Amino acid sequence: MRSYESGSIGEDLIAARLTQAGWTVLCRNFRRRGCELDIVAEKNQTLAVIEVKHRRLMPKWEVTLAEEFLPWRKQRALQRGAEAFLTTCRKNYQTIRFDLAIVVDRKSGEPQIFYYANVFEIN
């Protein structure tokens, strides 16, 4: 399976979970020069930009820092993407946050999800 196909499967799973949790998925794969937002969702005046990572295996340690999956340059690209999205939607939000969702394949066939809300602040 190609990486974009596995990424799309992971994004489908996360979008479905967000919807079940009461979030409205506004868009997927929002692209502007130099950035792509995997999922953008809203709930109760909060805008969430969700970066989805799909992995075949997860290291033995659990992710504790955003920098392990979202280095500084990626964080800046997500911020630029969020700014571009906000100019197109023309809506004000009380809170804007950046979340990280990691979908890990398991031998049982059911993927495991690690979801981290608000993994970094806007600079």
C-alpha positions in Angstrom: 0.0 0.0 0.0 1.3 3.4 -0.9 1.9 6.0 1.8 -0.8 8.4 0.5 -3.3 5.5 0.5 -2.5 4.5 4.1 -2.6 8.2 5.1 -6.0 8.5 3.6 -7.3 5.5 5.5 -6.0 7.0 8.7 -7.6 10.3 7.9 -10.9 8.6 7.2 -10.8 6.9 10.6 -9.9 10.1 12.5 -12.6 12.1 10.6 -15.2 9.5 11.6 -14.1 9.5 15.2 -14.2 13.3 15.3 -17.8 13.3 13.8 -18.9 10.7 16.4 -17.5 13.0 19.1 -19.6 15.9 17.9 -17.1 17.8 15.8 -17.9 19.1 12.3 -15.2 18.3 9.8 -14.9 21.4 7.7 -12.4 20.2 5.2 -9.7 17.6 4.5 -6.4 18.0 2.8 -6.6 21.8 2.6 -3.7 22.9 0.5 -1.9 26.1 0.1 1.7 26.8 -1.0 4.0 25.1 1.4 1.4 23.5 3.6 -1.3 21.0 3.8 -3.8 20.5 6.6 -5.0 16.9 6.9 -8.3 17.7 8.8 -9.9 20.9 9.9 -12.8 20.6 12.3 -14.9 22.8 14.6 -16.9 22.4 17.7 -18.3 25.0 20.1 -16.3 28.0 18.8 -13.1 25.9 18.7 -11.2 25.2 15.5 -8.9 22.2 15.5 -6.3 21.5 12.9 -5.5 17.8 13.0 -2.3 16.4 11.7 -2.7 12.6 11.0 0.2 10.2 11.0 -0.3 6.6 10.0 2.3 4.1 11.1 2.6 0.4 10.5 4.3 0.0 13.9 4.6 2.2 16.9 7.9 2.4 18.8 7.8 0.9 22.3 7.7 4.3 23.8 4.6 6.5 23.7 4.8 9.9 22.1 5.2 12.6 24.7 6.4 15.6 22.7 4.9 17.1 19.6 8.5 17.6 18.3 8.9 13.8 17.9 6.3 13.8 15.1 5.9 17.6 14.4 9.3 19.3 14.1 9.4 23.0 14.2 9.2 23.5 10.4 6.1 21.3 10.2 4.5 23.3 13.1 5.2 26.6 11.2 3.7 25.1 8.0 0.5 24.1 10.0 0.3 27.6 11.4 0.6 29.1 7.9 -2.1 26.7 6.7 -4.4 27.6 9.5 -4.0 31.3 8.8 -4.8 30.6 5.1 -7.8 28.6 6.0 -9.1 31.3 8.4 -8.9 33.9 5.6 -11.0 31.6 3.3 -13.7 30.7 5.9 -14.1 34.2 7.4 -15.2 33.0 10.7 -14.0 33.9 14.2 -13.1 31.2 16.7 -12.5 31.6 20.5 -9.9 28.9 20.4 -7.6 27.5 17.7 -5.7 24.4 18.5 -3.4 22.0 16.8 -3.9 18.3 17.4 -1.9 15.2 16.5 -3.6 11.9 15.7 -1.4 8.8 15.2 -3.0 5.7 13.7 -1.0 2.5 14.3 -1.7 -0.8 12.5 -1.9 -3.7 14.9 -1.6 -7.4 14.2 -5.2 -7.9 15.3 -6.3 -5.8 12.3 -8.0 -3.1 14.4 -5.9 0.1 14.3 -4.9 1.8 17.5 -5.3 5.5 17.8 -3.2 7.9 19.8 -4.9 11.4 19.9 -3.1 14.4 21.4 -5.1 17.6 21.7 -3.4 21.0 21.6 0.1 19.7 21.0 1.7 23.2 20.4 0.8 26.8 20.7 0.6 29.4 17.9 3.7 31.6 17.9 
